[in-house]
């Protein structure tokens, strides 16, 4: 429960404290504000706000209007009209939440009629724009952490459903839209031919009101330094919604374009406003641009090995022996990551060579890559490794792009120039993510190439770690600055959140099932012995079966008869 007396004392104490013990004079108002009281709890909350937060500090002057539902009913809603006219006079008002009655409220409040929305009535009289701006409170952070700027929603406050005319259609017939000019000119359009009962509504708007709305939006964007976005369904509504679009563009070009150009923050705003005006005949050109970007992504994907290995020498060694261990792989046991598995993977990394190979043995130069991929040649194994690494890096890079506001904006600007002609934000966003997907894949190619060149890369990237600009990506240029290449010990890499080629191979080893890993390791051993001149050596000729038996004999107990439990583990090399 709130202690009002305590709040009042605290407020007075704060005044004295701020004034160094002297009584502080209240802030004086020269122009009264219009005070529109509301319904239910808002009346209580507004009174508390005035009593505890305003009146102790401000010589409050208001012109009071009670917009509670009961009083609106008593005055036949005239009080709502009076409050709106007062707002036009004084230019400022505070309104509490009010009830817009439905059928259920009629008997509850004993209403004379189902009064319209006070908000709709006031907006129609003011011919104003509704700006729904966020209240930013320090310590209360947005759920989407990378949202740094506020998002304000502006809505046209006149006409539409708030001033609609509607009828219930009782039965078969037709509804028509008819305009009759003062000079007798008549325009008639069929709305719908009804085969049975239904409903119909007519809505309207005024060019003058739309012009006022446009100027309000432009001025608000300039004052608050926010980007301005305009959205209508003009692809469907060719006359109603398209009129909004045309008026916005005309006013922007005539009155605001130079003002926006003078403010550097609005370079993107101008692009956004302009893209909605691109005529449909340019759509084919924009589709072609999008197809070119998609084709670029395909080129990256299809030729990834060549892009990664450009200028890098890869072994062409292969093997074609019969009876090797890999031929006896049967069943794919589920992968288990435990201490034993990790130690085994470390043994493989320590025992066998990886790219670029040390030429300690003949046969395959990259047996670790073989154990991971299982191909019969070094080149095929390397190509497979490239695909696996690029998939890992693409996912990480895409996550970075999604959370990086600057790069996401770059992609959106490009998407806007390509798909903006549609006037559909969802289409633009879809194109944006296509661009980001190709960009992240292209960056993954750069990452993998760096790994093959012996460089280290950040596991999770930041702005400094990202190598490929959007401009270079679109040009198909995958070159990057090598000035910041690092060489750290394994411990240092872990601390810095970096990884080299062998670190990623070890990660990929963890993903190979135990059964497959065992047989491929034996094959790698066989190939090493064969290369030493023992061409007829096959492990199947030396290892037939391994068998482990564990006996568990519980102590004799009066409740449990002594019993020997036998657990046998049988492993045969030959399937």
N, C-alpha and C positions, 0 to 999 in steps of 0.2 A: 504494500500500500504506500502511496506517495504522501509524504508529509508536506503539505503546502506551506505551513508556517515556517518549517525548516528551510524550504526553498526560498521563501521571501527573505528570511534572515540572511541566508547565504548570498543572495543577490545584492542586498544592501551592504553586506560586508565587502563584497567584491568592488562595489562602487567606491567605498571609502578607501579601500586598499589602493585602487588605481589612482585615486586623487590625493594620495599621501595623507589620508586622514581627514581631508576636507570633503564636504558634500559636493558631488559632481553634478553639474547641470545637465539636463536632458537634451538630447538631440532634437532640434526644432524642425518641424515640417512646414513647408510653405504651401504645398498643394496636398489636399486630402486624397486618399486612395479610396476606391470603391471596395467595400467589404461585403462579400456575398456569402452569407452563412449557409450551411448545408444541413444534411440529415444525420440522424443517429449519432454515432460516436464522433464523427467529424466536428460536431458542435462542441462537444466536450473538449476534444483535443485542441481545437482552435482557441477556445477560451483559455486553456492552460498556457498555450503559446503566448497569447497576448499578456496574460497576467504575470507570467514568470519570466519571459524572455524579452518582451517588447516594452511594456508599460514602465518598468523600472528605469529604462534607459532612453526611451523616446517619448516625446510629447505627441502621442499618437492622435492623428486627425483622420477620421474615416467618415464616409457616407454609407450608412448601414442599410442592407437589403436582406431580408429573410427569404431565402430560396428553399426553405424546408417545404416538403410536399404539402403539408397541411395549409401553410400560408399561401402557397401557390394556388391551391384549390379555392381558398377564400377570396382571392383576388382575381380569379379566372385567368391565372398565369400572367396577369398584367405586371406583377412585380419583376418577372424575368425580363420583360421588355424594358421596364424602367431602369433596371440595373445595367443593361446593355447600353442604353442611351447615356447613362451617367459615365460609363467607361469611355465612350466616345468623347465625352466632355473633358474628363480628367486624365485620360491616356494611360491610366494604370489601375489595376484591380487585383484583388485576391479572392479566389473562389474556392470554397470547400466542396467536397464531393456531395452530389445530390442523387436522389432516386429518380430514375425514369420508370414510371409505372407500367406494368403489364396487366393483363386481365386479372391475375390473382390479387393485385394490390387494390383494385377497385373497391371491393367490400371492406378490405382491411382499413383503408383510410377514408371510406365513405366519399369517394371522389365523384365530382360532377361529370367528368369525362376522363379519358385516358390521355393526360397531358403529355405533350411532346418533350423530347430531351431538352433540358435547359441549355446544355452545351451547344446543341444544334441551333437553337434559337439565337443565342448570344453570338455564335460564329457568323450566322447569316447577317445579323445586323452590323457587326464589326467589319465584315468582309476581310477578315484577317487570316493569317496562317498559323497553324498549330505547330509549334516546335516542341518536340518531346526530347529534352536534353537530359543526359545522365547527371546524377548528383555524385560527384567523386569525393569519397571520404578516405583520408589517409589511414592506412591500416586495414581497409577492406579492399582486397585486391580482386581484379576480375578473374573469372575461372580460366579464361584464355590468357595466359601470362604474357604473350607477345603483343597483346592489344595495349598500345601505349596512348593512343589518342581517343577522345570521346567520339561516340557515334550519336548524332542527332537526327531524329526522324522529323521531316517537315511534311505536313499534310494540308492540302487545300481545304479550307474550312467552309466553303460555300457550295450550295447546291447538292448534286448527286442524291444519295438516298435520304439525306437530311431534309431535303425540300421536295421529296418525290410525291407523285400522285399515283395511287394504286387502286385497283378495282378487283373484285372477285367476279370472274366470268361464270355466269350461271349455267350456260349450256352451249351447244353448237352455235357458231357465228364467227365473226371476224373482229379483230382489234386493229385499228388504224392509227397512225401518227399523222396529225394534220396541222399544218402551219397556215394561218391566214394573215397576210400582211395588211397594214393599214390602207394600202392602195387596192386591196381586193385580191392581190396575188395569192394563189393557193398552191401549197406543196403537200402531197399526200403519199404516204408509204404504208404498205401493209406490214403490220407487226407479226400477226399470226392468224391462221385460219384454224379455229377450234372445232374439234369433233365432239367435244364434251366439256364439262366444267373445268375451270383452271383459274389462274391469277395472272395479272399483268400490272406493270408499273411503268411510269414515265419519269425520267429524270432530266434535269436541264443544268446548264451552266452559262455564264456570261463571259465574253471575251475580256471585258474590263476587269472582272474579278480574277481571271487567270493571269492577266498582265500584272495585277497587284501581287498575286502569289509569286510570280516569277521574280519580280524585283525584291520582294522580301527574302527569297531564297538566296539571290545573288548578294544582297547586302549582308545577310547573316553570315554567309561563307567568308566574305571579305573581313568582317568585323572579328570573327572568331578564328580566322585562318584555318578553316576546315575545308577539305576537298568536297566538291559538290557533285552529286550523282543524281541523274534523272531517270525515272523508270515509269513507263506506261505500257499497256498492252496494245500498242498502236498497230501491231501486225494483225490483230483481230478487229479492233475498233478503228476503222480507217478514217472516220470522220470525228467522232467524239474525242477519243484519246489522241488522235493525230493532231487535232487542233492545239492541245496542250503542248505537244512537241514542237510544232511550228512556231507558236508564240514564244516559247522559251528560247529557241534558236534566234528568232528575229530580235528579241530584246537583248540577248547576249551580244550579238554581232553589232548592234547599233549603239548600245549604252555601256556595256561592261567588259568587252574584250580587252580594250587597252588597260583598264583598271586591273584585270587579272594578270595581264602580261607584265605589269610593273612590279608585281609581287612574285619573287622567285618560287615561293612555296606552291604556286598554282600552275606550274608548267603541266603537271599531270591533269589538273582540273580542266584545263582548256582542251586537252586531248579527249578527256572523257565526255565533255559536253559536245565536242565536235563529232565524235564518232557516231552519235545517235542520228546525225543528219546525213550520213552517207547514203546515197541513193541506191536502190536495189540493183541497178545495172552494174554497180561495182562489186556485187556479191560474188560473181564468178571469179573475179580477180583475187578476192580475199580467200575463196575456197581453194584456189590454186596455191596461194601462199601457205595455207594450212597443209595441203597435200605435200608441198615441198618440204615442210618441217617433218611431217610423218615419214617421208622418203629418207630424209636425213637420219632419222632414228633407225630405219631399216638398214641403211648403209653401215651405221655404227654396229648394229647387231650382227649383220651378216659377215662383216669383215673384221670382227673384233680381234681375232688372232693376229692378222696382218698389222692392225693398228698398234697392238701391244708390242709385237715382236719386230717392228720396223727397225732394221739395223742391228738386231740382236741375233747372235748365232745360236742355233738349237741343234742338238744331236739328232742324227737320223738313224741311230741304232735301233734294231728291232730283233725279235726272236721268233722262231717257228719250230719249236721242239714239241714232240709228243710225249705224253706220260708225265707231264709236270704236275705239281701239286694242285695248281689252280683248276685242273680238269675234274677234280673230285669234290669241288664245292657243292654241297647239297644242303638245302634248307638255309634260311637266313634267320639265325637266332636274333632275338631282340637285343638292341644295343643297351649296354649297361655301363654307365660312367661311374666308376668307383676308384679307389686308390690303386688297386691292382691294374686296372685298365690304364690309368694315367702313367703309372710306372712303366708299363709295357710300351706305351706310345713314346715315352722318353727314350727307352731302349732303342726303338726303331729309328728315331731321329738321330741318336748318337752313333748307331752302327752303320746306317746306310746313307748314301749320298743323295743330295738334292741338287736342283739346278743352281749354278751352271755346271756342277759336277767337278770332281777332283781328279778324275781319271786314275783312281786307285785300282780299279778293276775294269775288265772288259765287259762285254754284254751291254745291258741297259746302263746308261750313265746316270739316270735319275730313278733309282729303285723306290724311293719314298713316294714319288708321284705315281709310280706303278701300283704300289700297295693301296693308294687312295682310289685310283681310277680303274686299274685292271686292264689297260690297253696293252697291245703287244709291241708298241713302238714308243720311243721317247717323245716324238713329235705329237703323236695322238694323246699321250698322257698330259703333255704340256697344254695342248689345246683344251683338253677337258678341265685342267686346273684353272685355266684362264676363265672359262665359263663359270665355274664354281666361285672363284674369287670375285668376279664382276657381279654376280648375283648377291653375294654378301655385302659388297661395297655399295651397290645400287640402293639397297634397302636403307642403309645407314645414311647415305647422301640425300635420299628423298626425305628422310626424317628431318635432316638439317634444313633443307629448303623450306619445308612446311613451317618450321618454327622461326625462320629468318625473315623478318618483315621487309627488309630492303630488297632481297633477291626475289621474294614472293611478289613484291610490287613491280619489279622489272618484268617478271613473267606475265603479270596481269596487264601491264601496259602494252606488251606485245600482243597478248590475246585480245585486248580491246581494239587494237588497230586492225586485227584480222577478222574478228567476229562481232565487232561492235555494231555493224550494219543491221544485225538481227534485232537490236534493241532488247535482247533477252539476256539478263544477267546470268542465268543458269548455263546458257550456251557459252558465254564468255568464260565463266569459271571452269567449264569442262575443257575448253581450249587451253586455259591457263595450266591445268594439271597435266595435259598432254605435253606441253612445253616443259614443265618441271620434270616430268618423267624422263623425257629425252635428255634434258640437261643433267639430271642425276646419273643416268646411264653413261653419258659421255664423260662425266667426271670420274665414274668408276673405271673407265678405260684408262684414264690418266693415272688413277691410283694403282691399278694393276701393273701398268708399264713402269711406274716408279718402283714397285716391289721387285720386278724382274731386273731393274737396273741397280738393285742393292740398296735402295733408299728405304727409309722408314716413313710411315704415314700415321697421322693421328687416327685413333680408333673412332672417336667422336670429334667431328670437325668444328672449328670456329671460323670466324671471318678470315683470320690469317692463314688457316690451313687450306682454304678453298682455292683451287688453282685455275679453274676454267671459267672465263667470263662468258656471259650470254652471247656477246658479240662474236667471240671466237668460235663458240659452239655452232652458231648459225652459219658461220663461214666454213665449218668443217675443219677448223684449225685446232688441233689438240696439243699444241706446244705449250710448255709451261716453264716457269722460272725455277731453275735448279739451285738458286743461290742459297736457299735455306735447308738444304739436305743435311740430315743428321746421322751420326753413327754413335749409338749408345750401347752399353752393356744390357743384358736382359733385365737385370734389376732396375736399371735406369729407365728402360723403355716402359716397364710396368708402372713405375712411379709417375712418368710423364704421360701415360695414356697413349703410348705409341706401339707400333708393331712392325716387324719386318716380314720378309717372305717366309722364313722358316716358322715364325710365330703363327702365321695363317695356315701353313701346312699342318702344324700340330693340332690346330683347331679342327681342320678337316679330317684328320686322323680319328678324332673323337667321334665323328659322325659315321664311321665305317663299323659295321657289325663285327662282333668278336670272331665269329666263325669265318667270315670272308677274310678278315685281317690275318688270321692264323694261316690259312692256305696260301695267300699271296706272299706272306713273309717267307714261308717255306719255299715258294717258287723263286723268290729273290735269292735265297741261299743256294738253291739248285743252280740257278744261272751263274752265280759266282763260281761255284765248283766246276761247272761245265767249262767256263772260260779259262780255268786253270789247267785245262786239258783232259779232264775227266768227263768226256762227252756222253758216256753211257750212264752217268750217275743219276739216279732217281730216288727220292726219299721213300717212295712206296716199296722199294726193294729192301729197305733197311728197317723201316718201322711198320709193323703190322697192327699192333693193338696196344693200347695203354689201359690198364685196369687198376682202379683204386677201390679197396674195400675197407669200410670203417665199421667196426663192431662196437655197439653200445650195450653194456650189461648193467641194468639198474640193480641197486642193492635189494636183497631179499626183504620183503616187507610182508607183514601179516595180512595186509589188505590187498597187496599186489603180488601175484606169483612171479617169481624171478623169470625173466624172459630176455633173450638175446635179440637185439634189433640190428639188422644188417643193412647198410646202405652201400650199394655198388655204383660206381661211376665208370662207365665203359666208353672209350673213345677209340674208334677204328679209323685208320687212315684211308682204307678202301671202303667206299660206300656200298 
